[in-house]
């Protein structure tokens, strides 16, 4: 399980080697999440319609190691965009992946860009 | 302008600055503070949290910027080395001279280091500053790397136990060594100490009492301790925490009067023998005593501020040393005189070794007054006992109830409400805030909520022990002012659920986004979204398919998510009645999709282990066979359980199955603040367990008895009788009224039983509303329900008929592959998720 968690490492905008096209923007639900597959990784992608912003993070919830985060509800805590895991409502910042309940584990986040109506996620591999 | 110099930037020195900075005559003073540590004043009470916080920032009482904003010159890492009272000058260690008009000595104390041979050896530490803690941490790591784990703490008092906890947290095998025959000898009696000792030992800390150390052993570094009884023990490091010594050196060399055993003598104005020089905190010798607690220190700071600004506030003649704290995970409190045991006093004790609780109260022989006491293991009574003691309030007739709790009917608390206390009652003893001050801050309009009260009065801002009482007082006072204490939904909506329900209904709000624009802020969250989804559903009977993004995770996919992220499927089986053909369909579907099958507590069949993309396929087959959604995933009506009733049962009085089916069909899909369950029993034997449900109907001679507001769950509750001997139609009429009334007024996720508990007037009031129609709402409530019933649609049928809605049920957006990470293991001829 530790191994699986290690495959998800936050990628900063300037570390991107590979922008991967993962579908049309319209394929993703507004104000909710969708999951995409890249190599063996599962990545959750969220679209915040009110501010027209996109976020991506690992689909794996580090609490119980299940591939579920894309199915969580999104929102904000004091302005920080977040996702709540559907299993136990653990919440994570989509800006930096930190756990907003003050627990130890955090999640990896990935940069997203939209070009010509297509969604691209930035990977370093 | 007068110049005030404060020597010492500890907690009490800081408090002096805070009080003076906030004083009306602040502009008459120039303020300079000297602190010998590098950091501004920090919270020493919570020093041991430094290890878990991993930073000293959160411990700071105020950041540097605060001193700047308040025009206070803070000079850290600077020590005063001399006072010249004649010319009113102080000299720093750099030989710089500063003139003062008033000098405040808040130099505090240093740890008392017993005169043992070898105390200066490496590996011996004191426990006082953040630097000390850093040194301890570093040395402990060094030792652990060498495979040496034994740490000794000299001193079994309050600070010693804190230090012991700290070394234990660092992974050291910790030993506490105390000279006295008991732990915390100034606060605890023998029985309390024995109990605390066994609790601490359970946590892996060894305690050695009546041990008199002779010398510290070791060549280059300390390796052990030799005791006076000739015994030697080896330890890899030692932390000394054996009491405090007032830092009065400056005063002594300046010729200021000090006590024979240390401390600067002060009068009740906090003045020393030199009228321009004041001493406050642990360095001050007041009434022949040194007080190592923060509360008296704060009081001294406030007296000194008042005196130099021309006031006439005096120090209380007696200093209260009551204290409550959590030591090594154990609550310990002592108040008043904990030991007093003479002709005029009776001690009542309670001890429960199994639960690890010891309580003692000392009361006057006539049973009228509380003089002091000790609590170990459970200090939850501390606040109320302390109030009784400090305000000399009359005691209940059976004083033992104070520590045993009342065992009579009805009265759950011996103290009653915090509002019953006199205005002079001191609520926050750290900051000396009275009940009157808290209530007045609200009554005068200066504050309007808890946060403002805490900010303005400082009550509960220090140790936080009085927080529950402050919250109570604020809420009760606001209520008495006719202000509703608002239970808002979350940070995005400043309204209660009921208010939002009304706003949406009256203003015909079309959806969540519109509501957020009009009444809320931000993006919303996982709390307000499902609340609003429930409100929209209850008002407009919209299904979970209309506003998908605001549905709770289960409603979004119309199924119950299980521990490995797969789902379970529960079709509706009204009243638990099912034909063999339909039963076979369930079996076939379960077999086809390899689902784990189990009968639920609500008389239906749950099929587990379906993947997201399989849900529509499964439901297509179920719907074709005539099934509907069972709404097992929603905060909505679940099942109406029934016994077999008069059609088959030889005892049955009415046909409970038919009535249960009728009711389940009527309310199916009804969304509510929490899940709803019902039951119908055909006779008083109650095989449907109807009284454990939100509504329960039991057949009796002459009709149905209707019970409401029961549940199983974590806090089981029997439903209570709302009306008796009803015919079918009246029973449904009352149910309509009851359910809509509940849906309109309950808080989010509040089931009917706690709702009834909170309903003012209780079941009698509910009877008036539902049965007697006292609010004149009866018809409106019935019509509302009728409308909802007419608009029912199966949301699963809706979903599989719409290609757009079906998009939801795909694991990946960019491929048709499915989640390859799922692992199941076999169990009793079926399967289960691989355990975590």
Interface residues (C-beta under 8 A of the other chain):
Chain A: X22 X23 X27 X28 X29 X30 X31 X32 X34 X35 X36 X37 X42 X45 X48 X50 X51 X64 X65 X66 X67 X68 X71 X72 X73 X74 X75 X76 X77 X78 X79 X81 X82 X84 X86 X87 X89 X91
Chain B: X491 X492 X513 X522 X523 X524 X525 X526 X528 X529 X530 X548 X549 X550 X552 X553 X554 X556 X557 X561 X563 X564 X565 X612 X807 X808 X811 X812 X813 X814 X815 X817 X819 X821 X836
